[in-house]
Amino acid sequence: MTALSDIDRSPDVIARTWHGWAPHATAGDYERHYETAVSEHLRDVPGFCGARLLRRTDGADVEFTSIVYFADMASVHAFAGDDPSRAVVEPAARRALTRWDERVDHHEVAVMLD
């Protein structure tokens, strides 16, 4: 894994953002899945630079926002395959979540503050 702080501040660094929602009862299941299976998968991707999972209460649900950092779009393709805008939602995540974005957004990182 390449640390964000180790990357040249070039505009090639990509932030991949995605949202999913879970009922409070299974929100912890999704967090554990992210910390274990998702983390393990991402660490094997060349150009993976780090990830954050954000959460907030959204009525009866918990909304998760995943932000994954990659060195460049080639690294995103290594993770997501031929359609980099398609969300990668594994079966364990589908069991914990009630809904999720089918598509993700990619942004060039303009400023990183350590």
N, C-alpha and C positions, 0 to 999 in steps of 0.2 A: 504494500500500500504506500502511496505517495502522500505525505502529509500536506495539507493545504499551505502550511507555513513554509514548506520547502519548494513550492512551485513559484516559478517566475511569475510576476504579476501581469502576465499576458492576457489578452481578451479571449484566449482559447479555452480557459477554464469554464466548464459548463456546470450549471446548477440544474438538476432535474427535479421538478416538483410534482407532487401527486397528493391527492386527498382520498381518504376513506373514512367511513363512519361505522361505529360499533355501538351496541347498547352498553350501558355501564357494566352489565353483568359479564360481558366478554371482552371489554376493553383491555383488561390485564392480559388476557390470552393473546391479543394481537401484539401488545408491547413485548411479551416474552418471545413471540415468533420473530419479531423484528430484531430483538437483541441476540437471538440465536441463529435461526436459519437464514434470515436475510443478511445478517452481519457476515456469516460464514461465506455465503454466496458472493457478496460484494468484495470481500477481501481477496477472492481468487481472480477478480477481474483486473487485468493490467490497466493502469491509469485511474483506478479508484482512489479518490483523495479524501474521503470522509463522508459522513452522513449525520443527519439530525432527524429525530422524530419529535414533532411538536404535537401537543394535545390541548384541546379546549372543550368545555362543556357546550353542547349545542342542543338545548332542550333535553329530550329524553336520551340523546345519544352523546357519544364522545366523537369529536371530529379529530382525525389525525392528519397532519401534514408532514410528508416525508420530503426532505431535501437531501439529495445525493449529489456529491461533487465528483466530477470526472475531469481528467486532464485535457480532454478534447472530445470531439464528436466520434472519433474512431473508437474511443473507450466506451462511449455510450452504446455504439453498435455492438461491441463485444459483450455488453451486458444484455441489451434488449433484442438483438437480432436485426433482421432486415427492416423492420418498421420501428424506428427508435421512439416514435410517439405513442406506441402501444404500451399500455400499462402492463407490468409484469406482476400478476397477483396469483400467488401460489395457492394450492388447495387449502392449506392450513389457515391462510389469511381469509379466504372465502368463507370458511366456517366461523370465524370470529366476527367478520364484518357483515353489516346488512346491506351496504351499498358502497360503491367506490367509483372514482373516475376511470373510465375506460381508456382515456388518453392522458398523457402527461404534457407538461410544458418544459421547455428547455430555455435557459437564459444564459447569456454570457455574463460572467462575474465581472462587474465594473470596478468594485472596490472591495477589498478584504481588510478588515481590521482585526488584529490579533490582540 
